[in-house]
Amino acid sequence: MGLILDKAPAILEHIPGGSIVVTTLDWAINQSRANSLWPLAFGTKCCAIEVLMATGAAHQDLSRFGAEVARHTTRQADMMIVAGTIVKKMAPRVRLLYEQMAEPRYVIATGSCAISGGPFMYNSYHIVRGVDEVIPVDVYVPGCPPRPEAFFWGLLTLQRLIKQGETIRKPGIRTKPVLSALPAGMTAEQVREEIARELERENVVDVNQAAERLPWAAKVREWIQNHSSQP
Amino acid sequence: MGREGQGMDSESLIAAVIGLEAEAQARGASDRPAVRTPLGTLEPLLRQLRDRDALAFDMLLDHTAVDWPEEGRFEVMYRLFSLRHGHDLLVCADVPRDHPVVPTMCGIWPSAEFQEREVYDLFGIEYDQHPDLRRVFLEDDWQGHPLRKDYQDPDMLEDPRK
């Protein structure tokens, strides 16, 4: 079993001589996947203006979540954001793009059209009623189009799903798709606070406390003492 | 080619068109000068509209059609614009619904080729002498022409609220 250096800068700063924290490979892999979701630069309608352009620009700044590196080839992309209407002519192409993406691949369907067909649901000759008729979807983000904070909420939902998602023993096991609606009355400010809280909870660790909770805490303490006593 | 003034106003444009083609008449209910002409006179009239110096409609902005199933006709529409004078004009003609054949305008404005393919694709109006009359938006094996009012499709859903 490998030893993964976690929170390395914090630990190196707090404990002279450095330390190691033992964790599972699954945890580390899932963290890496969740925090470097590279989206495919693929937008089919007006949601792409909001979800891919407005969120990627400086004010909203998608790169806070490590998801700003829009890839123009499916081979390098991890996440497909279906932003807009999928028409019958587009459906086989969407499927092809999805098949070209390497595993693990995730799909966020944003906006009414990609979820259900939206305003084109009835009396329409061209619509695919929801992109989930063509490809599996992980997170639905409702809106017409969703506001950037609603999309961020969906992205955070996907990150949570990934972090508690598949393991090495059970690869390919995914959670069921979820509808990630922004709770009513929630403002962008509150979303930002939630994001900050989440980031703080995950990234600010009291190392001593964390180390004490480990079952092998005594051994670690001994090891640190042995190694830090050397000149 | 610089624009010379504001071009002709609505009344004088319609009068000029009727002067060219006696069977044409003003078409009401439009936000811009509009004339209706019989199908047989359509091509010579449009050619003159382009060639006359006073009119000089050198640009076909839009070509589309309207389906009137109760009256058994399609209405083909040509929205013309003059870059030289800055005036625009709508020319309409009626086509029988059971035999929708219109002469092509590709010889007058080359941009008509794709616009006519679009109208053929969605309305099923056929263009006589068109160089390449194929579907342009829908798949080649699509059945029917979806912008016709009586178009039916097994995938289409009726709105249950109606």
Interface residues (C-beta under 8 A of the other chain):
Chain A: K88 K89 M121 Y122 N123 S124 Y125 H126 R129
Chain B: F137 L138 E139 P146 Y151 D153 D155 M156 L157 E158 D159
